[in-house]
Amino acid sequence: MSSWEDFKKDAIKLKDRFLQKAKQLKDIGKIKLQIYNIEGDKEKCFKFIGSRVYEYYKLKRRRSVMADSIIKDNLLRLDKLIEKIKELNVELEKVKKSNIKADNI
């Protein structure tokens, strides 16, 4: 095989590696953006719950806090957001580990 053929073969492998790496980085960025957005929603939930609980505290209705359906709904939403973040972090680790395969091209 000529050196030109070897060069061409190596260039194709390198191109494929760059494309795979670019896809991996895109996937990592996409997942991190999702996590960032969900973290923002989680913070809003915490703020809303906190302000609602504080209102009850100021009104001296402390027993009414857990009877408030709005607080319960936000607590359930908060649990779902936390679970989604955990799932996305697992997915992120899988994508990062796929780096090993990309480096072996």
Secondary structure, DSSP 8 states (H G I E B T S, - for coil): --HHHHHHHHHHHHHHHHHHHHHHHHHHHHHHHHHHHHHHHHHHHHHHHHHHHHHHHHTT-GGGGGG-HHHHHHHHHHHHHHHHHHHHHHHHHHHHHTHHHHHT-
